């Protein structure tokens, strides 16, 4: 009744609603994602400056300029919830559908108990190594390198893929959380993006020579089985800088680089942020 008697008020209210919707739509259009919504993937993106993000109810770090990174682990649930609260207080909920992947499973029998269960001294050493690695991957820095277009740290035959798993004597082993590139010992490994060295250990029990590069906002690269390390903790690297040399250190059967990608402690597939190997090699040759 009041609205019928006061058309000016109707126009005023309508104008407010229209302005609010326009503001909401403007912000919504400004949310961008870079990457595939699938298991094992790192996805990067941007939101309007001053926005806040929740992924499945957990706060996501957002840079002062509105950039962020999120990840979906090997067995991530299909249904995820991405929530943005814009600078004006309006909230948008974006349901995400995560594509599932099929992983290679190999069954191996006849493995000796010595290999299945390392001795207590070896287990203690491995536990100490794991603690160091977790600490390095927990580091948060405000570098923007995580938004770069990553490059392959080395090229060659891919001998191992993310997510694959071996079942030893009917006991499932840990999945493989990296991509393996087979090359001879001494092949130089370069930085896939800018960053800072947060771990540089020449002899870890499982991974041998190990280097971790922090790219910012929880995103890090780990290189395993290295024969020679060029850098130390605290050193800064620029994309393409020489970091180390491939080896066969730790528990491996031959020389290769095992490259791993993390978002804090979440283990992701490095292949999700680089071009296919053949296209990358072709592009590199075209530049020469």
Secondary structure, DSSP 8 states (H G I E B T S, - for coil): -HHHH-HHHHHHHHHHHHHHHHHHHHHHHT-EEES--BTT-EEEEE--TT-EEEETTEEE---TTSEEEEE--TT--SEEEEEEE-TTS-EEEEEEE-B-----EEEE----HHHHS--HHHHHHHHHHHHHHHHHHT-----SGGGS----SS-SEEEE-TT-EEEETTEE-----EEEEE--TT-EEE-SS-EEEEEEEEEETTTEEEEEEEEETTEEEEEEEEEEE---TT-EE-TT-EEEEEB--SS-SS-BEEEEEEETTEEE-GGGGS--HHHHHHHHHHH-
